[in-house]
């Protein structure tokens, strides 16, 4: 079975977490999706690029989640989520996925 790149897992976690929270109107469910994908991505980052890179990308993942909230007030919710998801995905690819 082919491994899904950490960039896809992380971006999907941010998008999926927001989508689940929005459409179910249950924020904790979105948080579960966000946390589960973040955990899977962090494990893949650690395996591909080591602990320091995994920690940095995990911090970027959390910062993207937190930063999407104030950004959403300026550009809208979906554009914000898609933008930060893309940024985390690119960082993941550059720092970890293309190595592994």
Residue pairs with C-beta under 8 A, 6 or more apart in sequence:
3 44
5 44
5 92
5 93
5 97
6 41
6 44
6 45
6 48
6 57
6 92
6 96
6 97
7 88
7 89
7 90
7 92
7 93
7 96
7 97
8 89
9 37
9 40
9 41
9 44
10 37
10 38
10 41
10 57
10 61
10 85
10 88
10 89
10 92
11 85
11 86
11 88
11 89
11 92
12 37
12 85
13 33
13 34
13 36
13 37
13 38
13 40
13 41
13 61
14 34
14 37
14 61
14 64
14 65
14 68
14 81
14 84
14 85
14 88
15 81
15 82
15 85
16 33
16 34
16 37
17 30
17 31
17 33
17 34
17 37
17 65
18 30
18 68
18 77
18 81
19 30
20 26
20 29
20 30
20 32
20 33
21 27
21 29
21 30
21 31
22 30
22 77
24 30
34 65
38 58
38 61
38 62
41 57
41 58
41 61
41 92
42 54
42 57
42 58
42 61
43 54
44 96
44 100
45 53
45 54
45 57
45 58
45 92
45 95
45 96
46 53
46 54
47 100
48 96
48 97
48 99
48 100
49 95
49 96
49 99
49 100
53 95
53 96
54 96
56 95
57 88
57 91
57 92
57 95
57 96
60 87
60 88
60 91
61 88
64 84
64 85
64 87
64 88
65 84
67 84
68 80
68 81
68 83
68 84
69 80
71 80
71 83
71 84
72 79
72 80
72 81
74 80
75 83
